[in-house]
Amino acid sequence: MSDEYPSETETETMGGFKLDGFIPLVILCVSFIVLLGWQVSVASSQRTMLENAITRQEPSVTQSQQIQASVTKLVTDLLQAAQTDDTAKKIVDKYKIQQNAPAASPAP
């Protein structure tokens, strides 16, 4: 035998244990599995919180759409009244109210 590498019996007598790569590999794999499990649990809780937030905001969105529709109707009526009524025309001129052209539909 050569003197460069100690034999198996010499290794056991040096430190009382055999150097093996299996234990560090197992520790690395277990820590990786724990990390992945933690990430999955965090992602799941974030998804649940997002779904709850969307559910809570639905009534507000519906209410804002109703308010927007009523304001649009009010402004449209005011612009129509401004064509014949001087008071309505003063309000339109004072606040520079204009009716925008309808949005063009996207090209196919």
LINGI-V500118 format. One record per helix or strand of 3 or more residues. SS is the DSSP state (H for helix, E for strand). FROM is the first residue (numbers start at 0). LEN is the number of residues. Records with the same first field share a line. If there is no record, write none. Layout:
SS->FROM-LEN, FROM-LEN
//
This chain:
H->7-8, 21-61, 85-10
//
